[in-house]
């Protein structure tokens, strides 16, 4: 699906279509536009979009070959950023990751969203309702708004993780969890790995912005990034590392809990084996088929052996409890 947002002085015009040529015909080169390509995996259509905006044809391969996360500086025809963003959507205890690319030119911004990025959909709806003078502020201001919403999205994700870890911590510390508790923590930790790459990409972008010859972001927007987002990125990065450390600690404690429970089970089995070992010996001894065994001829032999076995079991259990083995 292709969605074209054209920014006029006091309003936003939105046009949606699946046909590339129809959308490209609607583009006014004199206006600031935002083109969203959601679940759009038509290589030929993507090549036409890249050509329409005068970008290097190699951008098509970068989009479809999952270019390494981060900023591309080799071809200076636009600001090209690849992203993997954690989203609040949860499935089977795993966070969904939205992947795609952001392209910023002189008066256009294109997002190729392999997985629809909900924060962009929400931002597009907000832009319809509020009057932002994008023609005056510049299309790079929209780029700033996108990153601002992405960082706010991380605050929502981290808040959810904190609440889930609080619940899991109660299970772990009360030793009421089992292997599934450990697996839930491990799954959550594994599904948040992409956050590290995304924060590194954002940090890399902000570092590149400080270069004087970086032409795709105006000085006023650079100041917005530095004044409002740099501190937020550092704060979220520290929180991300703290959450990852929290997960690791819970995994280690739960691993010890599982090992302790396993050890207790083995200990009980060992004690039971020890209790019944003398009985097994006695039954084996009297099970030997010898002719001359004096006890076999005595009427008290059978009850005496049974009483002895019972006495061994009872005394062994009492001793084990006294030693707190059971």
HUNOR-V742766 format. One record per pair of residues at least 4 apart in sequence whose ideal C-beta (glycine too) atoms are under 6 Angstrom apart, sorted by the first residue. I is the first residue (numbers start at 1). J is the second residue. If there is no record, write none. Layout:
<<I	J> <I	J>>
This chain:
<<1	38> <2	17> <2	23> <2	37> <3	16> <3	36> <4	15> <4	23> <4	26> <4	35> <5	12> <5	14> <5	34> <6	13> <6	31> <6	33> <7	12> <7	32> <7	134> <7	135> <9	135> <10	131> <12	127> <12	128> <15	26> <17	22> <17	23> <20	45> <20	48> <24	52> <27	33> <32	107> <32	134> <32	135> <32	139> <33	108> <34	109> <35	110> <36	111> <37	112> <38	113> <38	116> <43	64> <46	60> <47	60> <50	55> <50	59> <50	60> <53	108> <55	59> <55	77> <55	78> <56	75> <56	77> <61	65> <62	67> <63	101> <63	112> <67	82> <69	82> <69	84> <69	197> <69	201> <70	201> <70	204> <71	81> <71	204> <71	205> <71	208> <72	80> <78	103> <78	105> <79	104> <79	216> <80	103> <81	102> <82	101> <84	97> <84	99> <84	194> <84	197> <84	198> <85	98> <85	150> <85	198> <86	95> <86	157> <86	195> <87	96> <87	98> <88	156> <88	157> <89	96> <93	184> <93	187> <94	187> <94	191> <95	191> <97	194> <98	115> <98	117> <99	114> <99	115> <100	112> <100	113> <100	114> <101	112> <102	111> <103	110> <104	109> <104	143> <104	216> <107	139> <109	139> <109	142> <113	117> <119	149> <119	150> <119	153> <123	149> <133	137> <137	141> <138	218> <140	217> <140	218> <140	221> <141	221> <144	221> <144	224> <151	232> <154	236> <158	239> <161	243> <165	169> <165	246> <168	185> <169	173> <170	174> <171	176> <171	177> <171	181> <172	177> <172	250> <172	253> <172	254> <175	257> <177	181> <181	254> <182	254> <185	247> <185	250> <185	251> <189	247> <195	240> <199	237> <202	233> <206	225> <208	214> <209	214> <209	217> <209	222> <217	221> <217	222> <223	227> <224	228> <225	229> <226	230> <229	233> <271	320> <271	325> <275	313> <275	316> <276	280> <278	312> <279	309> <283	287> <295	301> <300	304> <320	325> <320	326> <321	326>>
